[in-house]
């Protein structure tokens, strides 16, 4: 922290033999009086000393700046101060307050995260129950945008036919930055999720899924001009051969009788996706 690696490199590189600690400190000694080093050392020690000061309500506001320089956020300082006042400490230091506050905060955050995971799991189970009378729900997979989707095209289409629902096909990819952005900004949107869960069958197809196909399903693709040996390549072939696209993210809306009624590529606006989804309802 006190010595920059860039300053030490030349000191070691010009030694003609295996250095001892004595050699090293002889080389470093002139640096210890450099103004840059002295100033940096003083700042570090001054900031560290703040942690051992009395963390009184009066001092807290005065010491905000050095505490921020130590890496705490304004939100950290506000909540830690409230935590300290509620605990009624006697002569606490900032160090002791932050140590206990951090431990408690981590426990609370983990508890809240677990509650959220449990809530999501319960919601997904409820959605699967809706599909159960019509479909093999073992084919439904949880997505990273907290809903369920078929990852097999044929299974999803069969389910949609039995439920008389429109279909949204999502040509997706693990390594597509825009797909990840769209998942976060659009598919996780409350209105879009509700529309999909209540009205649609969602089919999420990864075009870079490297899982091998069964040997019996391997084949040569005229559309891609290559051998198809993975699930991802099969999905990419489907997108190009059937829906005339080779990009991700790419969405296809089919109505309840399987007719294509709309497509959409990348967008970060939920309302644009809602407009497209509305085209599949009642047609």
N, C-alpha and C positions, 0 to 999 in steps of 0.2 A: 504493500500500500504506500510505503514511503519512498521506495525506489522504483522508478519506471523500468521495465525490462529493456526498453530501447537504450537506456543509459548504461545498463550493465553489460550488454552484448559486447561492445568494443573492449571493455575491461578484461573480459575472459578470452576474447579471440586472439589478443596479441601476446598471450602468455606462451612461452616456448616449451614449458614442461607442465606436468600435471600440477595444478596449483594446490597450495595448502591454504588453510584459512588465513594464515598470516599474509601470504601473497595477496589474497583477495582483499583483506582489509587495508593493506598498504595502497592498493590501487583505488579503493573506495574512499579512503580518508580525505583526499582533497575535495571530493564531492560533498562531504558533510558540511562544508562551510559555504557552499554555493548558495546565493540568495534564494534561488528557486526552491532548493531542498529545505532550507531553514524555514521559509515561509510556509511550505507545504506541511512540514512537521508541526509547526506551531498551530496551524489550523486544525490538523487532525487531533492533536492533544486537547485543544480547546473544545472542539466538538465532543470528544469522548468525555471530557470532564463534566459536560452538561448533564449527562446521564446520571451522575452521582449527586446532583443538586437536589434539594428538597422540592418535591413536586406539589407545592401548595397551589391553591387556586390563584393566588396573586402572582406567583412565579410563572404559572403556566402560560399566560398571555405574553409575558415578557420574553419567554424562551421559545416562542413559536418559530422564529426564524432559524436558529441553530438546529432545532429539532427537525424542521423541514429539510435542512441541509444534510442531516443524517439519513434521510431517505424516507421518513414518515410522511404520509399524505395528510392533507388538512382534515380529511374524514377520519383517519386514524387518530389524530390528535383530539378531535372533538369527542369521539366515542370513548377514547381512553380516559379523557378528563371526566366524562360523565360516569364512567365505570369507577374511577377513583373516588369521586364524591359520594357515590352510592355505597362504597365499601367502608367508608369512614376510617381510612387508614390513620395511624399515628406516625408522623414524620416519614412519609414514604419518599423514596427517590424515584426519579423517572425510570431508572433501570428496573426497579422492583415492580412498579406499576405496569410497565410494558411487558415484562416477563409474564406476569399473571394474566394480564388482559389478553395477550396473544394466545396463551394456553386455553383460556375460556372461549375466546373467539373461534379457535379451530374446532373445539368441541361443538359449539353452536352451529357453525357452518356445516359440519359433517352431519349433524342431526337434521338440519334443514334440507341438505342434499338428499339424504336417505328418504325423508318424507316426500320430497319431490319425485324420487325414483319410484317409491311405492304408489304414489298417486298416478303417475304415468302408466305403471304396470296395470293398475286397476282399470284405468280408462281404456287401455288397449284390450284388456280381457273383455270389457263390455262391447267394444267394437267387433271383436271376433265372434261374440255370441250372436250378433246380428247376422253374420254370414253363415253361421253353423248349419242352419236348416237347408242351405242350398249348396254349400261348397265344402271341400276338404280344407279345414282351417289349418291343418299342418303345413299347407302351402303358403299361408300368410306369414310374413316376416315383419318384425318391428323395424321401423326406419329410424334414421338419425334425426328426423324431424317430428318424432313422437306421434306417429300414426302407424298403420299397417298397410302393407302392399304385397301383391304377388310379385315374385321374382321370376316366375315362369310364365311366358306369354300364353301358352295354350291353357294352362290352369286358370289364369285370370280371365281369358275370353270365355271359357266355359261357365265360370261363375257368373259373369256379367249377363250371359244369355239366360241362365236360370233365374236370376234376380230381376231381369228386365231393366237393367241399369246401363247408363252410358259408361264409357271407359276413358280414363286418362292414362295414356302411355307416356312414361318419362324415360327417354333415352339419356342415361346418366353415365358418369364415369368417376371412379375413385380419384383420378389425378386431374380432373377438370376444375380449375379455380373458379370458373364461372358457374359450374354446377353447384359447388359448395356455397358460393355467394347467393345463388338463387334459392337454395334450400333454406338458408338462414333468413333471407329477406322476404321470400314469397311463400314457399310451402309451409313454413312454420307460422305464417300469419294466421290469426285466429279465424278470420272470416273464410279464408281459403281452406283451412283444415276442416272447418265445419261443413263447408260445401262438399268437399271430397268424402268425408265420413258419412254424411247423410244421404248423398245422392249418387256417388260414383263408385266404380271399382277402379282402384289404382294399380297399375302395373309398372314397377320400377326395374328397368333393365340396364345393367352395367355393361358398357361396351368395352371395358378393359378388364373384365373379370377373367382371371387366368385359370380358373378351375377347369380341368380337362372335361371335355364331353365324353360320354360313353363311346367306346370304339365304334359301335354300330351307328352312331350319329355323325361321325366324322365324314366330311365330304369336300369336294372341290366347289368353290363358289365362283360362278361366272361374274356375278356382280362385283366381287372384290378381287377376282382373279388370283385367288390363293386358296390353300387348303384350310378348311375350318376345323380346328381341333380344340377350341376352348369355348366356354359359354359366352365370353365377351365378344369373340369374333362372330359367333352365331347371332348375337344381338345386333352387332354392327351390320351384318348381312341383312337381317330383317329390316332395319331402318332404311338402308339404301335400296334394297330390292322392292320393298313394299310401299315405303313412304317417301322415297326419292330424296332422302337427306343423309348427309354424312357428318353432321355436326352435333356436338353436345354443348350445353343442354338443348334438347329438342323435345317438344311435347305434341302429342297427337290426341285430339278429342274425337271419339267415335260415339255415335248416338246409340240408343238402346237396341237397334237392329244391326249394329256393327258398321254403319256407314261413316266415313270420315267427314266431319263437318267443320273442323278448324285445326290449325296448327299454330304454335308459337315457339320462338327461340328464346334467347336470353332477355330477361327483363328484371329489374329490381323493384318493380311496382306491383303490389298485390292487386290493385284495381284492374290492371291489364290482364292478369290471369283470371280474375273473376269475370271479366267481359267474355273471355274465351270459353270459360266453363259454362256460362249461361247459354252458349250456343248449343251445348249438348243436351240441355234439359228440354223435355217435351217434344223432341224431334224424332 
